[in-house]
Amino acid sequence: MTDNAPTTHTLQNVIAQAEKADDGTRGLPPVHLWEPDYCGDIGMRIARDGQWYYAGSPIGRKRLVRLFSTILRHDEDGEHYLVTPVEKIRVEVEDAPFVATLMQVTGTGRDQVLTFETNVHDFAAAGPEHPLRIDLDPQDKTPAPYIHIRARLEALISRAVFYDLVALGETVDDQFGVWSNQVFFPIASAAEIEAWLNDGV
């Protein structure tokens, strides 16, 4: 099958396969081991705010979105796919597939640990395995912060959580950033941070 119009049949197959792979815990299926045939584009999309859509309509069932998130894969071609042992369908991702909506802080200084929770209830403690990075919007130069969740899948850090992150920052070698798991993650220069805050970023 090549790129096609959305089909309920294909979506139902994906749901059935995902449920079969779900063991009832948050254990993730081994999507990196599955190499099914590509089944095309059926109208799946993840908006910048983390909302999932099918054929232009929002998917309101949180359990279904969470299920889909466990079989999402970001391949080397730069595309995102829902992958089961027998099907692979493209998902349009406007920005990052997940959104970090909460942050927990434990410890202080270099021993501080910043743990992020996403909109689909994944957890990631910033550090060597889950680095933070900051991009700048090419148009208005506002910050777009991300944390790596797993296997090339990232979460966009929400604006509210980013404010909390900035509040924890300190300056090291003229770079403003935060510590987590003994890793210093630069956010920006101190001057850029001041400008962002003054502009209400």
Secondary structure, DSSP 8 states (H G I E B T S, - for coil): --S----HHHHHHHHHHHHHH--SSS----GGG----EEEEEEEEE-TTS-EEETTEE---HHHHHHHHHTEEE-TTS-EEEE-SS-EEEEEESS-SEEEEEEEEES-GGG-EEEEEETT--EEE-SSSS-EEEEE-TTT--EEEEEEEETTEEEEE-HHHHHHHHHT-EEETTEEEEEETTEEEEEEEHHHHHHHHHTT-
